[in-house]
Amino acid sequence: MTLTATGPVRVALDRTWWQRHGRTTTVWALRIALLVVILVLWQVAADRWIDSTFTSKPTDIVGRLGEWSADGTLWTNTWITVQEIVYGFLIGAAAGAIAGFVLASLNLIYRVLDPFVLALYSIPKVALAPLFIVWFGIGMHMKVLLAAVTVFFLVFLNTSAGVREVDRGLIDAVRLMGGSRWDIARKVVLPASMTGVLTGLKVSIPYALIGAVIGELVASNRGLGYLINDAASQFDTAGVFATLVVLSVIAAVLNVFVSLIGRRANRWKPLDD
């Protein structure tokens, strides 16, 4: 019996829904289960063993969020802080990415400026808040710029590291094919350095929150930082935790946004299994 090949043999690679999404579903299920366990243990401990004056409890936190939502306190102050965080994040990220890409491409200038950048980065950003108040007042501009400065250095350092770690063989190959400096920057350096840029963006998200909230804690009569100050001054631990929950949600949303950008920017990379 002779087998004759009549064309290419196709193998069905269609996977079931569970094969495609099962791992992600499992991870999310475990995350939710862990969160539920933590909240239940916290509630039980606060009811039986720990003074809730110091730790509050989940039911009180939910109640405080409900009160603030009903009278508009939560939405008004959250919107102010969100604006400060987003504007500061965008300004700092854009400036850091551009500066990191340009300066890291200019080797001599980068080597001259590197110790000065690291020295500025080492300054605690909370120490800049009083100076920023003198320069820009206590309005929103001060919080935005404080968040932007905090974000700038993280994005700059990660971007410049990504640019400087680009494979020199790829650059030489483009040069041999007659590519210009613009071709090298656009087709080799920029795509290859996106990992560093995205790492900087992800790492800087909580620091954008820190910069904005520090500005509000130092001098402000509105915003989530103000709510933390006001609640703490009244020994309202439920209010403090409620504000921290809102800040965590904002950080999570920004992380999702950056992850979506990362997926689009890294479509050329092979997918991890």
MILOVO-906482 format. One record per residue (C-alpha): residue in one letter; x, y, z. Coordinates in steps of 0.2 Angstrom, whole numbers, padded with zeros to 4 digits, always signed. Layout:
N
aXYZ ...
***
This chain:
273
m+0000+0000+0000 t+0007+0017-0005 l+0004+0033+0003 t+0004+0048-0009 a+0006+0066-0002 t-0007+0077-0010 g-0002+0093-0002 p+0003+0101+0015 v-0004+0092+0030 r-0013+0104+0042 v-0013+0101+0060 a-0027+0108+0070 l-0021+0120+0083 d-0037+0127+0090 r-0037+0127+0108 t-0052+0126+0120 w-0057+0142+0130 w-0050+0134+0146 q-0033+0131+0137 r-0032+0149+0131 h-0039+0157+0147 g-0038+0144+0161 r-0021+0150+0168 t-0027+0168+0169 t-0044+0163+0177 t-0035+0152+0190 v-0023+0167+0195 w-0038+0179+0197 a-0048+0166+0207 l-0033+0164+0219 r-0031+0183+0220 i-0049+0185+0225 a-0049+0170+0237 l-0033+0177+0245 l-0041+0195+0247 v-0057+0187+0254 v-0047+0177+0267 i-0037+0193+0272 l-0053+0203+0274 v-0062+0190+0284 l-0047+0187+0296 w-0045+0206+0298 q-0064+0208+0303 v-0063+0193+0315 a-0047+0200+0323 a-0054+0217+0325 d-0070+0210+0333 r-0062+0199+0345 w-0043+0202+0348 i-0037+0219+0342 d-0044+0236+0347 s-0052+0242+0331 t-0047+0260+0336 f-0030+0257+0329 t-0034+0245+0315 s-0052+0249+0310 k-0061+0235+0301 p-0067+0231+0284 t-0086+0235+0288 d-0081+0252+0295 i-0071+0256+0280 v-0085+0251+0268 g-0097+0262+0279 r-0085+0277+0278 l-0084+0275+0259 g-0103+0275+0258 e-0104+0290+0269 w-0091+0300+0259 s-0099+0294+0242 a-0117+0300+0248 d-0111+0318+0253 g-0099+0320+0238 t-0084+0321+0249 l-0076+0306+0241 w-0079+0311+0222 t-0074+0329+0224 n-0057+0325+0233 t-0053+0310+0222 w-0056+0319+0206 i-0043+0333+0212 t-0030+0320+0216 v-0033+0310+0200 q-0030+0325+0190 e-0014+0329+0200 i-0008+0311+0198 v-0012+0309+0179 y-0005+0326+0174 g+0011+0323+0184 f+0013+0306+0177 l+0011+0311+0159 i+0022+0326+0161 g+0036+0317+0170 a+0034+0301+0159 a+0035+0311+0143 a+0050+0322+0149 g+0059+0307+0156 a+0057+0296+0141 i+0062+0309+0129 a+0077+0315+0139 g+0083+0297+0142 f+0081+0292+0124 v+0091+0308+0118 l+0104+0309+0131 a+0108+0290+0131 s+0111+0291+0112 l+0124+0305+0115 n+0137+0295+0125 l+0149+0309+0130 i+0135+0320+0136 y+0127+0306+0145 r+0143+0301+0154 v+0145+0319+0159 l+0128+0321+0166 d+0125+0304+0174 p+0132+0308+0191 f+0122+0324+0192 v+0106+0315+0188 l+0109+0302+0201 a+0113+0315+0214 l+0096+0324+0210 y+0087+0307+0210 s+0094+0303+0227 i+0086+0318+0235 p+0070+0313+0245 k+0056+0320+0236 v+0047+0325+0252 a+0061+0337+0255 l+0057+0346+0239 a+0039+0350+0244 p+0043+0365+0255 l+0053+0372+0241 f+0040+0369+0228 i+0027+0378+0239 v+0039+0393+0239 w+0041+0392+0220 f+0023+0387+0215 g+0011+0391+0229 i-0001+0378+0237 g-0012+0376+0222 m-0013+0361+0210 h+0002+0366+0200 m+0014+0362+0215 k+0007+0344+0217 v+0007+0341+0198 l+0025+0346+0197 l+0030+0337+0213 a+0023+0321+0205 a+0031+0325+0188 v+0048+0326+0196 t+0046+0310+0205 v+0041+0301+0189 f+0054+0309+0178 f+0069+0301+0186 l+0062+0284+0186 v+0057+0284+0168 f+0073+0293+0163 l+0085+0280+0171 n+0075+0265+0164 t+0074+0273+0147 s+0092+0277+0146 a+0097+0260+0152 g+0086+0252+0139 v+0094+0263+0125 r+0112+0259+0131 e+0108+0240+0131 v+0103+0239+0113 d+0112+0226+0104 r+0127+0235+0094 g+0126+0221+0081 l+0109+0227+0076 i+0115+0245+0074 d+0130+0240+0064 a+0119+0229+0053 v+0108+0244+0049 r+0123+0255+0046 l+0130+0242+0034 m+0114+0242+0024 g+0116+0261+0022 g+0104+0266+0036 s+0105+0284+0043 r+0105+0289+0061 w+0087+0292+0060 d+0084+0275+0053 i+0094+0268+0067 a+0085+0278+0081 r+0068+0274+0074 k+0069+0256+0068 v+0082+0249+0080 v+0085+0259+0096 l+0067+0265+0099 p+0059+0247+0098 a+0073+0239+0107 s+0072+0251+0121 m+0053+0250+0124 t+0056+0237+0138 g+0065+0250+0148 v+0052+0263+0145 l+0038+0252+0150 t+0047+0246+0165 g+0050+0265+0170 l+0031+0268+0168 k+0026+0254+0178 v+0038+0257+0192 s+0034+0276+0192 i+0015+0274+0194 p+0015+0272+0214 y+0028+0287+0214 a+0016+0298+0205 l+0003+0295+0219 i+0017+0297+0232 g+0022+0314+0224 a+0004+0321+0223 v-0001+0315+0240 i+0014+0321+0248 g+0010+0338+0241 e-0007+0337+0248 l-0001+0331+0265 v+0011+0346+0266 a-0001+0360+0261 s-0019+0357+0254 n-0037+0359+0260 r-0043+0346+0247 g-0038+0330+0239 l-0036+0313+0246 g-0020+0318+0255 y-0031+0331+0264 l-0043+0318+0268 i-0030+0307+0276 n-0024+0322+0286 d-0041+0326+0292 a-0046+0308+0296 a-0030+0306+0306 s-0032+0322+0316 q-0049+0315+0322 f-0042+0297+0325 d-0053+0291+0312 t-0043+0276+0306 a-0058+0270+0295 g-0056+0286+0285 v-0038+0284+0283 f-0040+0266+0277 a-0054+0271+0266 t-0043+0284+0257 l-0029+0271+0255 v-0041+0260+0247 v-0046+0273+0234 l-0027+0277+0231 s-0024+0258+0228 v-0039+0257+0215 i-0032+0272+0206 a-0014+0264+0205 a-0022+0248+0199 v-0032+0257+0185 l-0016+0266+0180 n-0006+0249+0180 v-0019+0242+0168 f-0018+0256+0157 v+0001+0255+0156 s+0000+0236+0153 l-0012+0239+0138 i+0001+0251+0131 g+0014+0238+0134 r+0005+0224+0125 r+0003+0235+0109 a+0021+0241+0110 n+0028+0224+0112 r+0017+0215+0099 w+0033+0211+0089 k+0039+0200+0104 p+0035+0182+0105 l+0021+0178+0117 d+0025+0169+0133 d+0017+0153+0136 
***
